[in-house]
Amino acid sequence: MKIIYLSIRFPLIILHIVIGLIILIFFPSKVYNLKPMHHKISYYWMKVLVKLFGLNIIKYGEIDLSAKSYVSNHVSFFDIIILNSLIPSNFIAKSEIKNWPIIGHLAAKTGTIFIKRGDASDNDNVINIIKKYISLNKKVFIFPEGRIGDGKNIKKFHSKMFNAICSTDSNSQPVFIRYPINFPSNIESDDSMCWSDKSQTLFNISLRCMCKRSTNVIVYFGNSIKCNKSAYDLAKLTFQEVGDSINNIK
């Protein structure tokens, strides 16, 4: 069955990516000029990609569409595909991704904000871009752990990026994501889907999904938090909300 799933999905995913690249020709060259229509196109493109990879999203809670930002743990490169298929939004990603063949181009043209890890001087630039996006009514996803986690434990949420949304009247919604071993009998994290292990690559995780009938993904949307607080308090509150989410999954 693995070969059958792979032989069907692989060419369809390649075709879908080619279609995406063609569509991007008609996107504006400057990401600040992206309109809601462009984000909607990306949203539906991601929805199709989720289906092609056989990802089965198990959603808990309600999405707060009034929120300007969303804060999530981060365990796999699939996180961005899944979350973007639920909410038309922009993401913060490591700058190395911009240089990846095809994927880097797709990410850059759709408004991904790239950050140079380990370069403290770049943080202020990213914070200003986030503020600009929000002022243009764009939604932004923040992964405040800094690095991809192991899927089992949520790392400390660094408060730096919260400076882009703190002390405002907007809402930020905490989000928890996990790839369970065997939902619902075993909701522990499936190590094979996590990218914290250096032996894992974009290719082998993608191949693993394509060869399976389906891959379950839990996405829990928590209670929104008012951003009229300090960056430190927002980091602390969202960390607690995301960490507690696992107790509400049945």
C-alpha positions as CSV (number, residue, x, y, z in Angstrom):
1,M,0.0,0.0,0.0
2,K,2.9,2.4,0.7
3,I,4.0,2.2,-2.9
4,I,0.4,2.9,-4.1
5,Y,0.0,5.9,-1.9
6,L,3.4,7.3,-2.9
7,S,2.8,6.7,-6.7
8,I,-0.4,8.6,-6.5
9,R,0.6,11.5,-4.2
10,F,4.1,12.3,-5.3
11,P,3.2,13.4,-8.9
12,L,0.1,15.3,-7.7
13,I,2.2,17.2,-5.1
14,I,4.8,18.1,-7.8
15,L,2.0,19.3,-10.1
16,H,0.4,21.3,-7.3
17,I,3.8,23.0,-6.5
18,V,4.2,23.8,-10.2
19,I,0.7,25.4,-10.2
20,G,1.7,27.4,-7.1
21,L,4.8,28.7,-8.8
22,I,2.8,29.8,-11.8
23,I,0.2,31.5,-9.6
24,L,3.0,33.4,-7.8
25,I,4.0,35.1,-11.1
26,F,0.9,37.2,-10.7
27,F,1.6,38.1,-7.0
28,P,3.0,41.6,-6.3
29,S,6.8,41.8,-6.0
30,K,6.5,43.6,-2.7
31,V,4.9,41.6,0.1
32,Y,3.4,44.7,1.7
33,N,1.2,44.9,-1.4
34,L,-0.3,41.5,-0.8
35,K,-4.1,41.8,-0.7
36,P,-6.6,39.6,1.2
37,M,-7.2,37.9,-2.1
38,H,-3.6,36.8,-2.3
39,H,-3.7,35.4,1.2
40,K,-7.0,33.6,0.3
41,I,-5.3,32.0,-2.7
42,S,-2.4,30.8,-0.4
43,Y,-5.0,29.6,2.1
44,Y,-6.8,27.4,-0.4
45,W,-3.5,26.2,-2.0
46,M,-2.4,25.0,1.4
47,K,-5.7,23.3,2.0
48,V,-5.2,21.2,-1.1
49,L,-1.6,20.5,-0.1
50,V,-2.8,19.2,3.3
51,K,-5.1,16.8,1.5
52,L,-2.4,15.6,-0.9
53,F,0.0,14.8,2.0
54,G,-2.8,12.9,3.7
55,L,-2.8,15.2,6.8
56,N,-5.9,14.7,8.9
57,I,-6.5,17.8,11.1
58,I,-8.2,17.2,14.4
59,K,-9.3,20.7,15.5
60,Y,-10.2,21.6,19.1
61,G,-11.6,25.0,20.1
62,E,-12.7,27.9,18.0
63,I,-10.4,30.1,15.9
64,D,-10.6,33.7,17.0
65,L,-10.7,35.5,13.6
66,S,-10.6,38.9,15.4
67,A,-7.1,38.1,16.7
68,K,-4.2,39.9,15.0
69,S,-1.6,37.3,16.1
70,Y,-1.4,33.6,17.0
71,V,1.2,32.0,19.2
72,S,2.1,28.3,18.7
73,N,4.6,25.7,19.7
74,H,6.6,24.4,16.7
75,V,7.5,20.8,16.0
76,S,7.6,20.2,12.2
77,F,7.9,22.1,8.9
78,F,4.3,20.8,8.3
79,D,3.1,23.2,11.1
80,I,3.1,26.1,8.6
81,I,1.2,24.2,6.0
82,I,-1.4,23.1,8.5
83,L,-1.9,26.3,10.3
84,N,-2.0,28.3,7.1
85,S,-4.7,26.0,5.8
86,L,-6.8,27.0,8.8
87,I,-6.0,30.7,8.9
88,P,-4.8,33.0,6.1
89,S,-1.7,34.4,7.8
90,N,2.0,35.1,7.7
91,F,4.7,33.3,9.5
92,I,8.2,33.9,10.9
93,A,10.8,31.5,9.6
94,K,14.6,31.1,9.9
95,S,16.4,33.0,7.1
96,E,18.0,29.8,5.7
97,I,14.6,28.8,4.3
98,K,14.7,31.7,2.0
99,N,17.5,30.0,0.1
100,W,15.8,26.7,-0.2
101,P,15.0,25.7,-3.8
102,I,11.3,26.3,-4.7
103,I,10.1,26.3,-1.0
104,G,12.1,29.5,-0.3
105,H,10.6,31.2,-3.3
106,L,7.0,30.1,-2.3
107,A,7.6,31.3,1.3
108,A,9.1,34.7,0.3
109,K,6.4,35.6,-2.2
110,T,3.6,34.8,0.2
111,G,4.8,37.2,2.9
112,T,6.9,35.0,5.2
113,I,9.0,37.1,7.6
114,F,12.6,35.7,7.7
115,I,14.7,36.0,10.9
116,K,18.4,35.5,11.3
117,R,18.8,33.2,14.2
118,G,21.6,34.2,16.6
119,D,21.7,37.7,15.2
120,A,20.2,39.9,18.0
121,S,20.4,43.0,15.7
122,D,17.9,41.4,13.4
123,N,15.2,41.1,16.1
124,D,14.2,44.7,15.9
125,N,13.9,44.6,12.2
126,V,11.5,41.5,12.4
127,I,9.5,43.2,15.2
128,N,9.0,46.3,13.0
129,I,7.9,44.1,10.1
130,I,5.4,42.3,12.3
131,K,4.0,45.7,13.5
132,K,3.7,46.8,9.8
133,Y,1.9,43.6,8.8
134,I,-0.6,44.0,11.7
135,S,-1.1,47.7,10.8
136,L,-2.1,46.4,7.3
137,N,-4.6,44.0,8.9
138,K,-2.5,41.0,8.2
139,K,-2.5,38.1,10.7
140,V,0.9,36.8,12.0
141,F,1.9,33.5,13.5
142,I,4.7,33.6,16.1
143,F,6.7,30.5,17.1
144,P,8.3,31.9,20.3
145,E,10.3,28.8,21.3
146,G,13.1,30.0,19.0
147,R,13.8,26.5,17.6
148,I,11.7,23.5,16.6
149,G,10.8,21.4,19.6
150,D,10.7,17.6,20.1
151,G,6.9,17.5,20.2
152,K,6.9,16.3,23.8
153,N,7.9,19.3,25.8
154,I,7.2,22.9,25.0
155,K,10.3,25.1,25.3
156,K,10.3,28.4,27.1
157,F,8.6,31.2,25.1
158,H,11.1,34.0,24.5
159,S,9.5,37.4,25.1
160,K,11.4,39.3,22.4
161,M,8.9,38.8,19.5
162,F,6.0,39.7,21.8
163,N,7.3,43.3,21.7
164,A,5.6,43.4,18.3
165,I,2.1,42.9,19.8
166,C,2.3,43.9,23.5
167,S,0.7,47.0,25.0
168,T,-2.1,47.0,22.4
169,D,-5.8,46.4,22.4
170,S,-5.6,43.5,20.0
171,N,-6.1,39.8,20.8
172,S,-3.5,37.0,20.5
173,Q,-4.7,33.4,20.4
174,P,-2.5,30.6,21.8
175,V,-2.3,27.4,19.6
176,F,-1.1,24.0,20.4
177,I,0.0,21.5,17.7
178,R,1.0,17.9,17.9
179,Y,1.3,14.8,15.7
180,P,0.0,11.9,17.9
181,I,1.3,8.4,17.6
182,N,-2.2,6.8,17.3
183,F,-5.1,9.1,17.8
184,P,-7.2,8.8,20.0
185,S,-5.7,5.8,21.8
186,N,-2.3,7.3,22.1
187,I,-1.9,11.1,21.8
188,E,1.8,11.1,22.7
189,S,3.9,12.9,20.1
190,D,5.2,10.9,17.1
191,D,9.0,11.4,17.1
192,S,9.1,10.6,13.3
193,M,7.2,13.8,12.6
194,C,9.4,16.1,14.6
195,W,12.3,18.0,13.1
196,S,14.3,18.6,16.3
197,D,16.3,15.5,15.5
198,K,19.1,16.4,13.1
199,S,18.7,13.1,11.3
200,Q,15.3,14.2,10.1
201,T,15.0,16.0,6.8
202,L,12.3,17.8,4.9
203,F,12.4,15.0,2.3
204,N,12.2,12.0,4.6
205,I,9.3,13.4,6.7
206,S,7.4,14.3,3.5
207,L,8.1,10.8,2.1
208,R,6.8,9.2,5.3
209,C,3.6,11.1,5.1
210,M,3.1,10.3,1.4
211,C,3.5,6.6,2.1
212,K,0.8,6.5,4.9
213,R,-2.9,6.4,4.4
214,S,-3.2,9.4,6.7
215,T,-1.3,11.4,9.3
216,N,-3.3,12.8,12.2
217,V,-2.5,16.3,13.5
218,I,-4.0,17.8,16.7
219,V,-4.5,21.6,16.6
220,Y,-5.9,23.1,19.7
221,F,-7.0,26.8,19.7
222,G,-7.0,28.2,23.3
223,N,-8.6,31.2,24.8
224,S,-7.5,34.5,23.3
225,I,-5.4,36.8,25.5
226,K,-5.6,40.6,25.4
227,C,-2.3,42.1,24.4
228,N,-2.6,45.1,26.8
229,K,0.3,43.6,28.8
230,S,4.1,43.6,28.8
231,A,6.0,41.3,26.4
232,Y,7.1,39.2,29.4
233,D,3.6,38.7,30.7
234,L,2.3,37.8,27.2
235,A,5.0,35.2,26.8
236,K,4.3,33.8,30.2
237,L,0.5,33.6,29.7
238,T,0.6,32.1,26.2
239,F,3.2,29.6,27.3
240,Q,0.9,28.5,30.1
241,E,-2.2,28.3,27.8
242,V,-0.4,26.3,25.2
243,G,1.1,24.0,27.8
244,D,-2.2,23.4,29.5
245,S,-4.0,22.6,26.2
246,I,-2.9,18.9,26.2
247,N,-5.1,18.4,29.3
248,N,-8.2,19.4,27.3
249,I,-7.6,16.9,24.5
250,K,-9.6,13.7,24.7
